[in-house]
Amino acid sequence: MILEAGKRETRGLLSRTNIRQRPSRGFMDDLTITATMHVHARWILTVLEDTVSWARMKFKAVKFRCLILKKGRVTRKFYLFIQGKEIPSIVGNHPIKCLGKWYDDSLNDSNNNSKVEQLVCEGLRNIDKTGLPENFKVWIFQQGLLRRLSWPLMLYEISVSTVDGLERIISKHLRRWLGVPQCFSSTGPYSRTSKLQLPLTSLVEEFKTRKARLVMTFKDSRDEKVRQEGVEVRTRRWSASKAVSEEESKLHHQDIVGTVCIGKEGLGRGQTTRWKEANVTERRQCGLVEDPTCPQCDRVGSLEHILSSREVALAQGQYTWKHGQVLRKIADTLKRERKKGIQKGPIFIQFQK
């Protein structure tokens, strides 16, 4: 209702592809407004203010941020207000985080790249301080830190050379935790063709996978305006769009070739799914689309399910293992103290006059 009220005031921005985007977009409790002029933005804010006031609700101007551009440069000559309070400008030390991405007045991701590097270094340092066995540290990196890095790697414009540098730092820690010499090849822990394969994922491969999924997200978006916009995912030296196009051309060529009979197989015996006719479920089975199901059961792998509802994890005691280790330590300490014996007789406390 709030979004529909703001759409009637302006037609929205006109992109380079002559597609007019929506002036207001919302996701959960986040609201984004874009306009060609600051006057249009004021019109939208006025309508939103009237709608929210009619519903007896209030906006928190402190959590708002505004960014006004004039001829491609940031300006502070104009001010925006909501319910009588000024909206803080993003210029200065007032960045804002929306959908996991930080926005500041630099209009680039140089500061965000530094935050990603800091996240990697601090994460590895914290894993080192846990005091757990070395193989547990490797598991924490694979299941914890790497999953935490996947979203920033997909959103920020990070070069492949920067990701290569971060992978060298990670490989140094992994070699130390695995007990292999430092001269061991950096591609050894992530190899998928060697005889000894470890369940580890390369940071560069994770980066390329996330960028390719971002390209497919824009390309197959349910929003017609986003799908027709042709958003370019910039990755500098390596092109995600080109990699996706090459893989799609291979799949189209496979559709043209069809099912090839091997040996004495008859015609029509083998069944394959055609890429052009495959739906979302069949693409997930082929590994072309991310599968939302849990890897240990057939349920949806939501956060609540992974943290507390997996039957396999409950049966194996994965949820209670950490608490069990703490209780075991406390029980051993109490047992040692009990065996020392109890001092007989009263205990007197001496006070000084």
N, C-alpha and C positions, 0 to 999 in steps of 0.2 A: 504494500500500500504506500509506504514512504517512497520507494523507488519510482513507482508509477506517477506519483505527484510531481517529482522533479523532471520527468521526461518531457512534460508538456511545455516547459519554459524555453528550451533551446533544442536545436537539432543535433548538437554534438560536433565533435571534431571531424574534419574532412582529411583523410589520410592521403598519402602520395599515390595510392592506387584508386583514388576517387571513390572510396567507400566511407560513408559517414558512420562513425562509431557512436555507440550509446553514450549520453552525457553522464549517466550515473550507473555504477555497478556495485553490487553487494555480494559479500560472501560471509556467512555466519553473522557476526556483529561488526564486520568491517564494511565501510562505505567509502567509495572513491568517486569523486566528481571531477570531470574534465570539461573545459569550455574554451572557446576561441578568444573570449575577452573577459576581463575581470568583472564587467557589468553583468554578463550572462551568469557568471558564478554567483554574484549577489542575488540575482533573480531566483536561482535554484535554491540558495540557502534560505531565502525568505519563504519560499513555498514549503521547504522542509521544516522550517521553524514553526509555521502555522499548523502544519499537519501534526507535528509532535506535540505542540502545545494543546491542540484540540484533544489529543489522546492522553493529556495530563502526564506527559513524560518530559524529560529534560536531556539536552545534550551536555556533555562535559567538554567545554572549550579547551581545557588543559590537554586533553588527549588528541585534539585536532592538530593538523599541520597543513600549512598552505605553501605553495610554490608558484610564483608568478614570473613568467618569462616574457621579455620584450626584446625582439630581434635576436633571439637565441641566447640572451644573457639574463642572469638572475637579477631581479630588481625588487626593491622594498619601498617603492613610491606609493603603492596601493595597499590597502588593508581590507581584510574581510572580517565580518562579525557574525556571531551566531548567538541568538537570544541575549543580545546586549553585551556580549563579551568578545574581546578581540581574539581571533585565532592566531596562535603563535606561528611565526614563519619558520620554515625549515632552514633558513640561512643562519649561520652561526653554529652554536653547539646545541642544536635541537633536532637531531636525526629522529626518524621514526621507523618502526619495524612493522611491516605489513606482509602477512603470509610467509613469514620466515626470512624476509629480505629487508635489509637496512637501506634506507634512502636518506641522502644528505644533499647539501648544496653543490657538491663537486660534479654531479651529473655523470659520474662514472663509478666503476667498481674497484678503484685502486685501494681505497680504505677497506673495503670488504675483503679483498684478497689478502691484506695483512691480517685481518681477523681470522680468516681461514687458516693461515699459516700459524697464527698464535693458538688456534684451537687444536691443531695437530700436535704442536710442541707441548702444550699443557696437558693434553690427553695422554700422550705417551709418558710424560713425567708423572702423572697421577697413577697410571697403571704400574709404573716402576715402584711407587711408594706403597702399593697394596700389601706387599709381603707375601703374596700367594706364590705357589709353585710356578715355574716358568711356563709350563704348558697351559695353565689357567690364564696367564697374562696374554698369551697368543689368542685364546678363546675370547677374552674380553675385547681385544682389538677387533677381531673379526665380527663379533656379534654386537658390539657396543659402539666403539669409536668409528668404525667404517660406516655403519648405518647412520650415525649422526652426521657424517661428512657428505653423505649422498645428496641431501637436499641443497646445501650451499653449492656443491659442485654443479648441480643442474641449473640453479638460478643465476649465479654470478658469471660474468664474462672473464673466465680464467683461461690463461694460455696453457697449451700443452707443456711448454717448458717449465712453467711454475709447478704443474702437477708432477712432472718428472722429478723436480727437486724435492718435493714432499715425499714422493715414493722412495727416494734414496734415503731420506731420514727414517722412514718407516722400516725399510729393509735392514737398516743398521740395527735397529732394536729387535727385529724379528730374528736376525741371525744370532744375536746374543741370547735371546730367550730360548731359541731352539738348540743352542749349544754347538753351532757349526762355526767354522772359522770365518773371519771377516773377508777372506779372499773368495768365499763362496759366491757364485754368480747371483746377481740380483734377480734374474729371471727364474732361478731354481725353485723358490717357494711357490711361484704362481704358475708353473708349467702344467699344461694339460696333455702333453704328448710323451712325457718321460715315464719311466716305469714306476718311480716313486712320486705320487701326486698328493699334495697336501690340500686340505679344504680351505685354502686361502685365496682371496681375490686381490688382484692388482689394483692399485688406486687409479692408474691410467685407464685400465679396462673399465672400471666402475665409472670414471669420468666420461668416457666415450659412450658407454651404455646409457647413462642418464641424459646426455645431450641428444642422443638418437631418440630416446623416448620423448624428450621435449619437442623435437621436430614432429614426431608422430602425433603428439597431443595437439599441436597447433593445426596440423594437416587434417586430422580426423575429429576436430572439435565439433560439439553439438551446436555451437553458436555459428550461424551461417556467416555473420560478419567477420568473426575471427578466422573461420575457415577460408574465406575468400581474400583475406588481407594479405596472406603470404608472408607471415612474419619470418624474418631471417634470424637464425641462431648463429651468432658470431663466435667462432672459436679460433680465429687467426690461422695458425699454421695448418691445422687439421680441419676439414670441413665436414660438419655433421650432416648437412643437407646432401652433400655429394655421396657420403657413405650410405645414407638411407636410400638414395636413388639407385645406387649400384646393387644393393641387396634386393630392392623391389624388382629391378630388371632381371636379376637371377631367378626370382620367383616367377615372374611372367614367362621367362624362357622355359622354366620347368613345366609351367602349364601348357605351353605350346608342344613340348616334347611328349608330355603325357606319361602314362605308365609303361615302363619298358619291361618286357618279359625276359626272364633270366632262365636259361636252361630249357627245360621241357614244360614250363608253365604255359597254360592256355590263355587265350585272349580274355580279358576281363576278370582274371582271377585276382590280381592285385588291386587294391583300392587305395587311392591317395586323395587327399583333400586339395582342391584347387584353390590357389591364393585369391583369385578373383571372386570366387563364389563362397569363400569361407566367412563364417560369421565370427563374432567376438569369442564365443566359446571354443570354436575350432582353432582360432589363432592362438588362444591361450594354451591349448594342448600341443600346438606346434612350437611353443616357446617364443612366438613373435610378439605377444602382448603379455604384460606382467599379470601373473596369476594372483588374485587376492585371497585364495584359499590358504589355510594353514598347511605347512609341509608335513605335519604329523597326523592330520585328520582331514575330513572333508568339510569342515565348517569354515566360515569366513574368518580370516586371520586378523580380527580387530585387536586394538590395544588391550581391551578388557579380556578377550579370549586368551591372548598370549601371556598376559601377566597372571591370570588366576583361574582359567577355565579349561586348560588343556588336560584331557584325561590321561594321556600318555605321560605328561610331566608329573601329574599327581601320583600315578602309579610308580614312577621311578623315583619319587621323592625329590624332584628338582626344586620345588618351591620351598620345602622345609630344610634343604641341605644347609643353607647359611645359618639359620636359627639353630639347627641341630649341632653344628660345629661350635657355636657360642655356648650353648647349654652344656655340651660335653666338656669344654674348657672350664666352665664354672663348677661342674660336678667333680672334675678331677681336683681342682683347688680345694673344694670343701672336703673331699675325701682325705687329702693330705693333712689338712688342718685338724680333722677329727682324729686321725691316728696319732697326732702328737700328744694327745692326752689333755685333760682339763686340770688346771691348777687347783689344788685343794685348799680350803680355808678362805676366809674373807680377804678381799683386796682393799687396802686402805689408800686413800689419796692424801698426800701431804700438801698443806697450804702454808704459805709464808705470811707471817704477821707483819 
